[in-house]
Amino acid sequence: MAATERTRAQVHTGLGHLRKVVAAKGLPPITWDRTWGYRMLDDAPEIWIGYERAFFESTHHRIVNFIEGILLAHRKKKPDDPYIRTVMAQMGAIESTLHLLANLE
């Protein structure tokens, strides 16, 4: 942010765009960690996999919180609602998939 004199949101948007451009050109992905910050490593699949797992774990956590905090209350209020039954089934599948991806060996 300091180097570009842009806001956090502008930098975040720019990095998202840069990731898409890099992927379209077949370059290695841009990853981030606390030790090194942002970097692009040509031959470091363990870094890419670690970044991807962290993303899946974070997203899994958000989905679980959404299910427990919002959807379960809806289902409890309207257990026969076809909408919430479908949503619960789909969100359960998403939660399970993210959990699997975060913990794949």
Contacts in CASP RR format, 6 or more apart in sequence:
PFRMAT RR
TARGET T0000
AUTHOR 0000-0000-0000
METHOD contacts of the structure
MODEL  1
MAATERTRAQVHTGLGHLRKVVAAKGLPPITWDRTWGYRMLDDAPEIWIG
YERAFFESTHHRIVNFIEGILLAHRKKKPDDPYIRTVMAQMGAIESTLHL
LANLE
1 7 0 8 1.000
1 8 0 8 1.000
1 11 0 8 1.000
4 10 0 8 1.000
4 11 0 8 1.000
15 30 0 8 1.000
15 38 0 8 1.000
18 30 0 8 1.000
19 29 0 8 1.000
19 30 0 8 1.000
22 28 0 8 1.000
22 29 0 8 1.000
22 30 0 8 1.000
22 40 0 8 1.000
23 29 0 8 1.000
27 40 0 8 1.000
28 40 0 8 1.000
28 41 0 8 1.000
28 42 0 8 1.000
28 43 0 8 1.000
28 44 0 8 1.000
28 48 0 8 1.000
29 40 0 8 1.000
29 48 0 8 1.000
29 51 0 8 1.000
30 38 0 8 1.000
30 39 0 8 1.000
30 40 0 8 1.000
31 38 0 8 1.000
31 39 0 8 1.000
31 40 0 8 1.000
31 41 0 8 1.000
31 47 0 8 1.000
31 48 0 8 1.000
31 51 0 8 1.000
32 38 0 8 1.000
32 39 0 8 1.000
32 51 0 8 1.000
33 47 0 8 1.000
33 51 0 8 1.000
39 47 0 8 1.000
41 47 0 8 1.000
41 48 0 8 1.000
52 101 0 8 1.000
53 101 0 8 1.000
53 102 0 8 1.000
53 103 0 8 1.000
53 104 0 8 1.000
56 98 0 8 1.000
56 101 0 8 1.000
56 102 0 8 1.000
57 98 0 8 1.000
57 102 0 8 1.000
59 98 0 8 1.000
60 95 0 8 1.000
60 98 0 8 1.000
60 99 0 8 1.000
60 102 0 8 1.000
63 91 0 8 1.000
63 94 0 8 1.000
63 95 0 8 1.000
63 98 0 8 1.000
64 95 0 8 1.000
66 91 0 8 1.000
67 88 0 8 1.000
67 91 0 8 1.000
67 92 0 8 1.000
67 95 0 8 1.000
71 84 0 8 1.000
71 87 0 8 1.000
71 88 0 8 1.000
71 91 0 8 1.000
74 81 0 8 1.000
74 84 0 8 1.000
74 87 0 8 1.000
75 81 0 8 1.000
75 84 0 8 1.000
75 85 0 8 1.000
75 88 0 8 1.000
78 84 0 8 1.000
END
